[in-house]
Amino acid sequence: MRLPSVQQTLEEAARTFQRFPLVLLDAIIGTAAGLLLMDAEMPQGPTVLYRILFAAILGIPLLTSVSLMSEKGRWGRGAAITGQLAAVLLLVAYAFSVPTDLPSSPSIYYARFFTFAVALVLFAAFAPFLRTGEVGAFWQFNKSLFLRIFTAGLYTGILFAGLALALAALDNLFGVNVVPKRYGELWILCVGLFSTWFFLAGLPEDWEALAQSADYPKLLKILAQYILLPLVLVYLLILYAYLGKILIDWDWPKGWVGRLILGFSGVGILSLLLLYPIRESTEHTWVRTTSKWFYVLLIPLNVMLFLALLKRGGQYGMTEGRYIGFACCFWLAVLSLYFMTSRKKNIKFIPISLCAVTLFISAGPAGMFSVSERSQISRLKEILERNGVLVSGEVHKAKSPVPREDEVQISSILQYLHGMHGYDGIQPWFSDPLKSDSVTRWSSYIAPSLVAEKMGVKYLNVWEGSVVDRITIEADKNIAMELGGYTRMLGSQHFFANTAAAELKKGTVVLRATKELDSLTLFVPDSAGGWHSLEADLSPLAARMFEEYGGRSTYQASPEQLSIAVSNDRLKAKFFFPRLQIKRVDAKVTLVDLEAVVMYAVQP
């Protein structure tokens, strides 16, 4: 294979720029914004760079789609400029929706960006083929996109690895100070410029040849027939076995099964799309049969998915994840109906319909963000009103203990609002602001535990279906601690639970922690070559501190409260804990991690 010369490479790059000038200008602007943000190490204050970066990333698939549409449709110069201008105006409008203090803003902006990105990538898959027909050219075009994305990703990774190794060599061999962020900037350059330029250079431009092409890479057939389809079969067996279990036990499906159904559906649809060109060949009639029965078999599983989502939604209200689940359920139902009843069975329907659904759920009052926020606020309002906390639209501290089940629900909703939307929807209930006085890079809103405190409700962390109370207790540095005649000290040591039994050696002294972090044992050598040992039981301390301080996230305690004094006939020691992190899962209290300082003396 003859490699292109430098001149040919430069000519090809110039021709790509002439073909996609606005796309590459957009990539350059986005790369510059990313480099500035990386060089500033994510600036604390508001900056327009976040808006530029997010809009530029979305601009790559959008502007590419418009360019390909105008090229294939042979639009006139005026129409092509109008289309590009409309796309730019859409990007500018989106940019103004991105907050300038993005790192301290709720996650809704990241989630909306992701859904828009998915919709625009899907749009790029069918944008040049909006006219009826041309299914073969549509498949060949998307095959080229798929292979080009894979090749661009591979080459970008190799280029970055090689250049990063060169920087490391300069740093280690020649003493050039290469700060870590330079590697991040190098990655942004490789992805933002090289990857985009390389990808665009390989996009098809001979549309007539594309329509007549019958090229079918053997690797795609191997991927679909011998890897993806066996996975579909495994999914199918598991899901139908579980469906049989549900019918026998007459039990509601579990929420987790939805992920398996969506995985089965996605892999199955991808497999059939990859095998589409050979469906009519006499030696591959099984492809047409498989395609027909796949959508039939999908219907009972789609019903099971709907029931699983309905159960979770009825219990805990709507969230973005459940909304997406319902949207996928609707889309799969429409897809199954189309491919079972349509004579044409046009595969362009798959990306077009999925793009439409993705755009619908991304924004607006009926979108997943608005619906989910209203649902959770409505649940919170009902619980607070039931417990006398919300009266006439105003929050008052609870006068009587709130049932634990309601504490769990309140805490869960506050966690959700804090992370995804912020508290703007419930701010009218409070007389004082729910935003921090000093904005950090992590959140401009106060912690959920502080909002719960304003309600007079005990705050509980809720993770993975378990009720978890987690607190951090630190020693008050303004209070002195009595040394008590100890002659030696083992400096600060850190231990973490569930990381296997840890043993730290400091000179001849050994400090050992159990895996569960329920005890610490000090070993001091004696003059006869043996050991003096002393064990501190940590479980009572954890239980006592949790009983006293449970309910908020961080506390300060006196050093004496965070100490355990133990002794025997040969050794006395004081175990002091400058920092403890404790959790309670349901009813069990355990230590998560700790910092320990040990003062000791050998008894005469």
Secondary structure, DSSP 8 states (H G I E B T S, - for coil): -----HHHHHHHHHHHHHHSHHHHHHHHHHHHHHHHHHHTTS-SS--THHHHHHHHHHHHHHHHHHHHHHHHTT--HHHHHHHHHHHHHHHHHHHTTS-TTGGGS-THHHHHHHHHHHHHHHHHHHGGG-SS--HHHHHHHHHHHHHHHHHHHHHHHHHHHHHHHHHHHHHHHS-----THHHHHHHHHIIIIIIHHHHHHTS---HHHHHH-----HHHHHIIIIIIHHHHHHHHHHHHHHHHHHHHHT----TTHHHHHHHHHHHHHHHHHHTGGGTTSGGGHHHHHHHHHHHHHHHHHHHHHHHHHHHHHHHH---HHHHHHHHHHHHHHHHHHHHHH-SS--TTHHHHHHHHHHHHHHSSTTSHHHHHHHHHHHHHHHHHHHTTSEETTEE---SS---HHHHHHHHHHHHHIIIII-STTTGGG-SS--B-SS--SS-SB--HHHHHHHHT----EEETTEEEEEEEEEE-TTS----TT--EEEEEEEEETTS--EEEEETTEEEEE-TTS-EEEEEEE-TTS-EEEEEEE-HHHHHHHHHHHTTSSEEEE-TTTTEEEEE-SSEEEEEEEEEEEEEEETTEEEEEEEEEEEEEEE--
